[in-house]
Amino acid sequence: MEKTKLFKPALSGFIEHDHNHDGIDRRGFLKCMAWAGTGALCVVQGGVLQSYALGSKGSSGKHSHHMGELSFVQISDSHMGFNKPANPDVIGTLKAAVEKINALPYPPQFILHTGDISHLSKPEEFDNVDQILRATNKEVFFVPGEHDVLNDDGKMFRERYAREAKGYGWYSFDKN
């Protein structure tokens, strides 16, 4: 039996064309994934978490419910250092996210970056993200992604973002 036949059914799930006429094809999916790294506004009110894509009507509306009891922005997958066609300008993408954060009518209490800050765990990649996120004037909490711990089992990440953490970087915080 040929190996290609064993794997052919799994390959049939790739998005190549817009067969369903729903506006999603491979190129559209990649474009969406580049945007996905820009973030979401999360608001907790009455114990209920709601999230809004940055730049959407929900995140930019001038409604008091966006203040909530707790509000934060979650960003992810900045992949600083990446330079392929899916997102050839990761610096510009992250700066666009910062502009949207700064344009929110009710500033978030903090920012949570949920991993893949860097693409290859290089110091200059982390430096670029730190410099760009400083423009928010918000405290930023980082959770490592697999790209952030590639070369040294996460030592550089922990030294930079989790100095007060114990073990491999676990920490928690109370935000009042």
Buried (B, 14 or more C-beta within 10 A) or exposed (E): EEEEEEEEEEEEEEBEEEEEEEEBBEBEEBBEEBBBBBBBBBBEBEEEEBBBBBBEEBBBEEEEEBBBEBBBBBBBBBBBBBEEEBBEEBBEBBBBBBBBBEEBEBBBBBBBBBBBBBBBBBEEBBEBBBEBBEEBEBEBBBBBBEBBBBEEEBEBBBEBBBEEEEEEBEBEEEEE
